[in-house]
């Protein structure tokens, strides 16, 4: 069986960042189930704030 590259984690770190922010762990960038969850936008917003806590432009 050939290697299925889409099944390998690409280490976006969303699956570990989300729990640190009090959200469910999941592959938000690649898994349609997690992409559609409300936490997906909250996680994106939290990551956009970066380390300073201020929104990035």
C-alpha positions in Angstrom: 0.0 0.0 0.0 1.5 3.4 -1.0 2.0 6.1 1.6 -1.1 8.3 2.1 0.5 11.7 2.7 -2.8 13.3 3.6 -3.0 11.0 6.7 0.3 12.3 8.1 0.2 15.1 10.6 1.7 18.3 9.3 2.3 19.7 12.8 0.2 22.9 12.5 0.1 22.7 16.3 -3.6 23.5 16.4 -4.3 20.1 18.1 -2.1 21.1 21.0 -2.8 24.9 21.0 -6.5 24.5 21.3 -6.4 22.5 24.6 -4.0 25.1 26.1 -6.7 27.7 25.3 -9.5 25.6 26.9 -10.8 24.2 23.6 -11.2 20.6 22.3 -8.2 19.1 20.6 -8.4 18.3 16.9 -6.9 18.9 13.5 -8.7 22.1 12.7 -6.8 22.9 9.4 -7.3 19.5 7.8 -10.3 17.6 9.3 -13.7 18.8 8.0 -15.4 17.9 11.3 -13.1 20.3 13.3 -13.1 22.9 10.6 -16.8 23.4 11.0 -16.7 23.7 14.8 -17.1 27.1 16.5 -13.7 26.6 18.1 -12.1 26.8 14.7 -12.7 30.5 14.5 -11.9 31.1 18.2 -8.6 29.2 17.7 -7.7 31.2 14.6 -8.4 34.4 16.5 -6.4 33.3 19.5 -3.4 32.4 17.3 -3.7 35.7 15.4 -3.2 37.6 18.6 0.2 36.1 18.9 2.4 36.4 22.0 1.7 40.1 22.6 -2.0 39.5 23.2 -2.8 42.2 20.6 -4.5 41.4 17.3 -2.0 41.3 14.4 -2.8 43.1 11.1 
